[in-house]
Amino acid sequence: MSEAAALVLPESLNALKPACQRCRWMFRDGDMVCRRNPPQSTIMMVPAPPPRAGQMMPVTLASFPTVQKDMFCGEFRLATGKMD
């Protein structure tokens, strides 16, 4: 598809789409993160400390997904200041 055929929304319609910066699930902790669902776990293999130096050991990390202020999704809920 050519660039000329790409759909371009007028700015007035972009203002209507729900965005993370106005969502109740968004939390700013340095970065903006979505707290709609539990954190996702990731397992990383890291070098083990002595006495097992030279071996690798698993470390579990958990984090919420990082989002941008203009992202939006099907779970958007306007921030009202009160919890359901």
C-alpha positions in Angstrom: 0.0 0.0 0.0 1.4 3.4 -0.9 1.8 6.2 1.6 -0.9 8.2 -0.1 -3.4 5.3 0.4 -2.7 5.1 4.2 -5.6 6.0 6.4 -5.1 9.3 8.2 -7.5 10.2 11.0 -8.4 13.9 11.6 -7.0 15.3 14.8 -10.6 15.6 16.2 -11.0 11.8 16.0 -7.7 11.1 17.5 -8.8 13.1 20.6 -11.7 10.7 21.0 -9.7 7.5 21.2 -8.9 6.2 24.7 -5.3 6.6 25.6 -3.2 5.2 28.4 -2.4 8.6 29.8 -6.1 9.0 30.8 -6.7 5.3 31.8 -7.4 4.3 35.4 -5.0 1.2 35.0 -2.0 3.4 34.1 0.5 3.9 36.9 3.6 6.1 36.6 6.6 4.5 38.3 9.4 6.2 36.4 7.9 4.7 33.3 4.2 4.5 32.6 3.0 0.9 33.3 -0.4 -0.8 32.8 -1.6 -2.4 36.0 -4.8 -3.9 34.5 -3.5 -7.5 34.8 -0.9 -9.1 37.1 2.8 -8.6 36.3 4.3 -10.9 33.7 7.1 -13.3 34.9 10.3 -13.8 33.0 13.1 -16.2 33.8 16.7 -15.0 33.1 19.8 -17.1 33.4 22.6 -15.3 35.2 26.1 -16.3 36.3 26.0 -18.0 39.7 28.0 -16.6 42.6 30.8 -18.7 44.3 31.0 -21.6 45.1 29.1 -22.3 41.8 31.1 -19.7 39.7 31.1 -20.6 36.0 27.6 -22.1 36.2 24.3 -20.3 35.3 21.3 -20.0 37.6 17.7 -19.0 36.9 16.4 -15.7 38.3 12.7 -14.8 38.1 11.7 -11.2 37.3 8.2 -9.8 37.3 7.1 -6.6 35.7 4.0 -4.8 34.4 4.0 -3.9 30.7 5.5 -0.5 29.9 3.1 1.7 27.8 3.3 5.0 26.0 0.9 7.9 26.7 -0.9 7.6 23.4 -1.4 3.8 23.4 -4.9 2.4 23.8 -6.4 -1.1 24.2 -9.7 -2.9 24.8 -9.3 -2.7 28.6 -9.3 1.1 28.7 -11.3 2.6 31.6 -11.4 6.4 32.2 -9.6 7.4 35.4 -12.3 8.6 37.8 -10.5 8.7 41.1 -12.6 5.9 42.7 -12.2 2.1 42.5 -15.1 -0.2 41.5 
